[in-house]
Amino acid sequence: MPRMMKRKPFGTRPGALKRKKKVRVREQAKCRFCRDKVKEVDYKDIASLSKLITQQAKLYSRKRSGNCATHQRSCRQAIKRARFLALMPYVG
């Protein structure tokens, strides 16, 4: 009867080098509204709101826009109000 060979788990062959992942630490930039000490984003300020939406009039994510959670919610509400009053488009 032939003996069964034990198989080693994948990636554990002798001489295999495991690469370490480089950790990139980046200092967080402050939110643009926090820097200006804005309490709530104004729906009438179309210039700043238009920088927060894409060509298709979708809202940029927090990661992309750089807003904090409080101001991202405030921006979302301001954009909705501006759209309702026809100051901004619903679609691009």
C-alpha positions as MATLAB code, in Angstrom:
seq = 'MPRMMKRKPFGTRPGALKRKKKVRVREQAKCRFCRDKVKEVDYKDIASLSKLITQQAKLYSRKRSGNCATHQRSCRQAIKRARFLALMPYVG';
ca = [
       0.000    0.000    0.000;
       1.493    3.397   -0.939;
       1.940    5.865    1.859;
      -0.084    9.075    1.674;
       2.072   12.168    1.492;
       1.137   14.987    3.775;
       0.651   18.219    1.906;
       1.864   21.442    3.377;
      -0.429   24.465    3.357;
      -0.032   26.821    0.409;
       2.742   29.381    0.780;
       4.758   27.552    3.424;
       7.448   26.106    1.208;
      10.953   26.437    2.572;
      12.781   29.505    1.386;
       9.596   31.456    0.660;
       9.952   35.057    1.719;
       7.039   36.849    3.218;
       6.901   40.510    2.366;
       5.996   43.020    4.987;
       3.351   45.544    4.103;
       4.412   49.142    4.410;
       2.180   51.171    6.650;
       1.634   54.703    5.479;
       0.682   57.175    8.149;
      -0.738   60.404    6.837;
      -1.670   63.314    9.008;
      -5.371   64.057    8.751;
      -6.198   67.375    7.162;
      -8.933   69.317    8.860;
     -12.326   69.662    7.279;
     -12.672   72.839    5.169;
     -15.649   73.962    7.249;
     -13.870   73.215   10.545;
     -10.929   75.345    9.408;
     -13.278   78.265    8.727;
     -15.162   77.572   11.988;
     -18.526   77.201   10.249;
     -21.296   75.873   12.501;
     -23.695   74.828    9.740;
     -23.260   74.854    5.967;
     -25.454   77.436    4.220;
     -27.620   76.234    1.331;
     -27.271   79.631   -0.401;
     -23.490   79.242   -0.755;
     -23.598   77.512   -4.137;
     -19.880   78.015   -4.852;
     -18.746   75.846   -1.939;
     -21.550   73.301   -2.396;
     -20.763   72.785   -6.075;
     -17.240   71.634   -5.115;
     -18.798   68.794   -3.120;
     -20.756   67.180   -5.958;
     -19.690   65.223   -9.058;
     -20.538   65.890  -12.709;
     -23.627   63.714  -12.284;
     -24.628   65.835   -9.255;
     -23.840   63.060   -6.766;
     -22.401   63.955   -3.392;
     -18.705   63.136   -2.894;
     -17.899   60.772   -0.039;
     -16.349   61.990    3.186;
     -13.055   60.414    2.234;
     -12.996   62.197   -1.110;
     -14.308   65.579    0.046;
     -12.330   65.642    3.299;
     -15.274   66.691    5.430;
     -15.840   65.602    8.990;
     -19.012   63.638    9.800;
     -20.866   66.639   11.218;
     -20.214   68.868    8.236;
     -20.838   66.053    5.747;
     -24.354   65.680    7.150;
     -24.785   69.443    7.083;
     -23.609   69.564    3.443;
     -26.032   66.819    2.480;
     -28.925   68.746    4.005;
     -27.804   72.035    2.408;
     -27.530   70.420   -1.032;
     -31.019   68.946   -0.655;
     -32.403   72.365    0.253;
     -30.588   74.060   -2.630;
     -31.981   71.464   -5.045;
     -35.502   71.952   -3.727;
     -35.233   75.713   -4.305;
     -33.779   75.113   -7.799;
     -30.396   76.628   -6.898;
     -28.639   73.382   -7.809;
     -29.518   70.615  -10.277;
     -30.769   67.173   -9.248;
     -28.901   65.584  -12.177;
     -25.819   66.681  -14.110;
];
